[in-house]
């Protein structure tokens, strides 16, 4: 079955949409890889539900290549912020 990469899952605003998409895909037994900038409790929760978790920065090409490897589809969501803390 095709694996789906969902980016921006950890963000407070955009991530809320990504989280719901991950949960819906998992409910449909679709393999999901969820990309987080930093691992957090939500990542742990989604991993327990069956998502594969990958950490990375969407502005770093190496991280993006690693995240998309083996995925057939991507749902792209990314917050835009003047600073990252």
VEXMARVEX-921415 format. One record per residue: x, y, z of N, C-alpha, C, O, CB in turn; residue number from 1. Coordinates in steps of 0.2 Angstrom, whole numbers, always signed. Atoms other than C-alpha are relative to their C-alpha. Glycine has a CB too. Example, Ala and Ser with C-alpha at 12.3 -4.5 7.8 and 13.67 -1.06 7.14 Angstrom:
<sites>
- +4,-6,+0,+62,-22,+39,+4,+6,+0,+9,+5,+3,-5,+0,+6,1 $
- -4,-6,-1,+68,-5,+36,-4,+5,+3,-1,+11,+4,+2,+2,-7,2 $
</sites>
This chain:
<sites>
- +4,-6,+0,+0,+0,+0,+4,+6,+0,+10,+6,+3,-5,+0,+6,1 $
- -4,-7,+1,+6,+18,-4,+1,+3,+7,-4,+4,+11,-3,+4,-5,2 $
- -1,-3,-7,+14,+27,+11,-1,+8,-2,+1,+10,-7,+7,-1,+2,3 $
- +1,-8,+1,+9,+46,+13,+4,+3,+5,+4,+2,+11,-8,+1,+1,4 $
- -3,-5,-4,+20,+59,+20,-4,+6,+2,-7,+9,-3,+7,+2,-3,5 $
- +4,-6,-2,+11,+72,+30,+5,+5,+4,+8,+3,+9,-6,-1,+5,6 $
- -5,-5,-3,+22,+88,+34,-4,+5,+5,-10,+6,+4,+4,+3,-5,7 $
- +3,-5,-4,+19,+101,+47,-5,-2,+5,-9,+2,+7,-3,+5,-4,8 $
- +5,+3,-5,+10,+90,+59,+1,+3,+7,-4,+3,+10,+1,-8,+0,9 $
- -1,-3,-7,+17,+98,+75,-2,+7,+1,-2,+9,+7,+7,-1,+1,10 $
- +2,-7,-1,+12,+116,+72,-6,+1,+3,-11,-4,+3,+0,+3,-7,11 $
- +6,-2,-3,-1,+124,+82,-6,+1,-4,-12,-1,-3,+1,+5,+5,12 $
- +6,-2,+4,-12,+130,+68,+0,-5,-6,-5,-8,-7,+1,+7,-3,13 $
- +0,+5,+6,-7,+121,+52,+1,-7,+2,-2,-12,-1,+6,+2,-5,14 $
- -1,+7,-2,-2,+106,+62,-6,-3,+2,-7,-10,+2,+5,+0,+6,15 $
- +7,+3,-2,-20,+104,+68,-3,-4,-5,-6,-9,-5,-4,+5,+3,16 $
- +3,+3,+6,-25,+100,+51,+4,-6,-2,+1,-11,-4,+0,+5,-6,17 $
- -4,+5,+1,-10,+89,+48,-1,-6,+5,-2,-12,+3,+7,+2,+1,18 $
- +2,+5,-5,-14,+79,+64,-6,-4,-2,-7,-10,-2,-1,+3,+7,19 $
- +7,+3,+2,-32,+76,+58,+1,-4,-6,-2,-10,-6,-5,+6,-1,20 $
- -1,+4,+6,-26,+70,+41,+4,-6,+2,+2,-12,+0,+4,+4,-5,21 $
- -3,+6,-3,-14,+58,+50,-4,-5,+3,-4,-11,+1,+6,+2,+4,22 $
- +5,+5,-4,-27,+51,+61,-5,-3,-5,-7,-9,-4,-4,+4,+5,23 $
- +4,+3,+5,-39,+49,+46,+3,-5,-4,+0,-10,-5,-3,+6,-4,24 $
- -3,+5,+4,-27,+40,+36,+2,-6,+4,+1,-12,+1,+7,+3,-3,25 $
- -1,+6,-4,-22,+29,+50,-7,-4,+1,-7,-10,+1,+3,+2,+7,26 $
- +7,+3,-1,-41,+25,+53,-2,-4,-7,-5,-9,-6,-5,+5,+1,27 $
- +1,+3,+7,-41,+20,+34,+5,-6,-1,+5,-8,-7,-1,+5,-5,28 $
- -6,+5,+1,-26,+8,+37,+5,+2,-5,+8,-2,-9,-3,-7,-1,29 $
- -5,-2,+5,-15,+19,+26,+6,+1,+3,+6,+5,+9,-3,+7,-4,30 $
- -6,-1,-3,+3,+19,+30,+2,+8,+0,+1,+11,-5,+6,-4,-3,31 $
- -1,-8,+0,+8,+37,+36,+7,+1,+3,+9,-2,+8,-6,+3,+4,32 $
- -6,-3,-3,+24,+46,+39,-1,+7,+2,-3,+11,-2,+7,-1,-4,33 $
- +1,-6,-3,+22,+61,+50,+6,+4,+1,+11,+2,+5,-5,+0,+6,34 $
- -6,-4,-1,+35,+75,+49,-1,+5,+5,-5,+9,+4,+3,+3,-7,35 $
- +0,-5,-5,+39,+85,+64,+7,+4,+0,+12,+1,-2,-1,-3,+7,36 $
- -7,-3,-1,+52,+99,+66,+3,-2,+6,+10,-3,+5,-2,+8,+0,37 $
- -3,+3,-7,+55,+93,+84,-5,-5,+2,-11,-4,+2,+1,+6,+5,38 $
- +5,+5,-3,+48,+78,+92,-3,+2,+6,+0,+6,+10,+4,-7,+1,39 $
- +4,-2,-5,+35,+81,+104,-5,-5,+3,-5,-10,+0,-4,+7,-1,40 $
- +5,+5,-2,+21,+72,+114,-5,-2,-5,-7,-8,-5,-3,+3,+6,41 $
- +4,+2,+5,+10,+73,+99,+3,-5,-4,+0,-10,-7,-2,+6,-4,42 $
- -4,+5,+4,+23,+64,+89,+0,-7,+3,-2,-12,+0,+7,+2,-1,43 $
- +0,+7,-4,+24,+50,+103,-7,-3,-1,-8,-9,-2,+2,+1,+7,44 $
- +7,+2,+0,+5,+49,+103,-2,-3,-7,-5,-8,-8,-5,+6,+1,45 $
- +2,+3,+6,+3,+47,+84,+5,-6,-2,+2,-10,-6,+2,+6,-6,46 $
- -4,+6,+1,+18,+34,+84,-4,-6,+3,-4,-11,+0,+7,+1,+3,47 $
- +3,+5,-3,+8,+24,+96,-6,-2,-4,-8,-8,-4,-2,+2,+7,48 $
- +6,+1,+4,-7,+25,+84,+2,-4,-6,-2,-6,-10,-4,+6,-1,49 $
- -2,+3,+6,+4,+18,+70,+4,+4,-5,+6,+2,-10,-5,-3,-3,50 $
- -4,-4,+5,+12,+33,+61,+7,-1,+1,+10,-2,+7,-2,+7,+1,51 $
- -7,+0,+0,+30,+33,+57,+2,+7,+1,-1,+11,-3,+3,-3,-7,52 $
- -2,-7,-2,+38,+49,+64,+7,+1,-3,+12,-3,-2,+0,+1,+7,53 $
- -6,-2,+2,+52,+58,+56,+1,+8,+2,-4,+12,+1,+1,-1,-8,54 $
- -1,-7,-2,+60,+74,+62,+4,+3,-5,+8,+0,-9,+4,+1,+7,55 $
- -4,-3,+5,+67,+87,+50,-3,+7,-1,-8,+9,+1,-1,-4,-6,56 $
- +1,-7,+1,+67,+105,+44,-2,+0,-8,+2,-2,-12,+6,+4,+1,57 $
- +2,+0,+7,+57,+108,+28,+4,+5,-4,+4,+5,-11,-7,+2,-1,58 $
- -5,-4,+4,+70,+121,+23,+7,-3,-1,+11,+0,-4,+1,+7,+3,59 $
- -7,+4,+1,+84,+108,+23,-1,-5,-5,-5,-10,-3,+2,-3,+7,60 $
- +1,+5,+6,+85,+98,+7,+1,-7,+2,-2,-12,+0,+4,+2,-6,61 $
- -1,+7,-3,+93,+83,+16,-5,-3,+4,-7,-8,+3,+7,+1,+4,62 $
- +6,+2,-5,+79,+82,+29,-6,-2,-5,-9,-7,-4,-2,+5,+5,63 $
- +6,+1,+4,+66,+83,+15,+1,-6,-4,-3,-10,-5,-1,+6,-5,64 $
- -1,+6,+4,+74,+70,+4,-1,-7,+5,-3,-12,+3,+8,+0,-2,65 $
- +1,+6,-5,+75,+58,+20,-7,-1,+1,-9,-7,+2,+4,+2,+6,66 $
- +7,+0,-2,+57,+62,+24,-4,-3,-6,-8,-8,-5,-3,+6,+2,67 $
- +4,+3,+6,+50,+58,+6,+2,-7,-2,-2,-10,-6,+0,+5,-5,68 $
- -2,+7,+3,+60,+42,+3,-5,-5,+2,-6,-6,+8,+7,-1,+3,69 $
- +5,+5,-1,+48,+28,+1,-7,+2,+0,-11,-2,+2,+2,-4,+6,70 $
- +7,-3,+0,+33,+39,+1,-3,+1,-8,+1,+3,-12,-1,+6,+4,71 $
- +3,-1,+6,+21,+39,-14,-4,+6,-1,-5,+9,-6,-5,-6,-2,72 $
- +5,-6,+0,+10,+54,-9,+3,+5,+6,+6,+2,+11,-7,-2,+1,73 $
- -2,-5,-5,+13,+70,+1,-6,+5,+1,-9,+7,-4,+7,+4,-2,74 $
- +5,-5,-1,+1,+81,+10,+5,+5,+3,+8,+4,+9,-6,-2,+5,75 $
- -5,-5,-2,+12,+97,+12,-4,+6,+4,-8,+9,+1,+3,+3,-6,76 $
- +2,-5,-4,+8,+109,+26,+6,+3,+4,+10,-1,+7,-6,-2,+5,77 $
- -5,-3,-3,+20,+122,+33,-2,+7,+3,-4,+11,-1,+6,+1,-5,78 $
- +1,-6,-3,+19,+136,+45,+5,+5,-2,+11,+3,-3,-1,+0,+8,79 $
- -5,-5,+1,+27,+152,+41,+1,+5,+6,-4,+7,+9,-2,+5,-6,80 $
- -2,-4,-6,+36,+161,+55,+6,+4,-1,+11,+2,-4,+0,-5,+6,81 $
- -6,-4,+0,+48,+175,+57,+6,-3,+4,+11,-1,+2,-2,+7,+2,82 $
- -5,+3,-4,+57,+166,+70,-2,-7,+3,-8,-8,+4,+2,+4,+6,83 $
- +1,+6,-2,+58,+148,+76,+3,-1,+7,+9,+0,+8,+2,-6,-5,84 $
- -3,+0,-7,+60,+145,+95,+0,-8,+2,+2,-9,+8,-3,+4,+5,85 $
</sites>
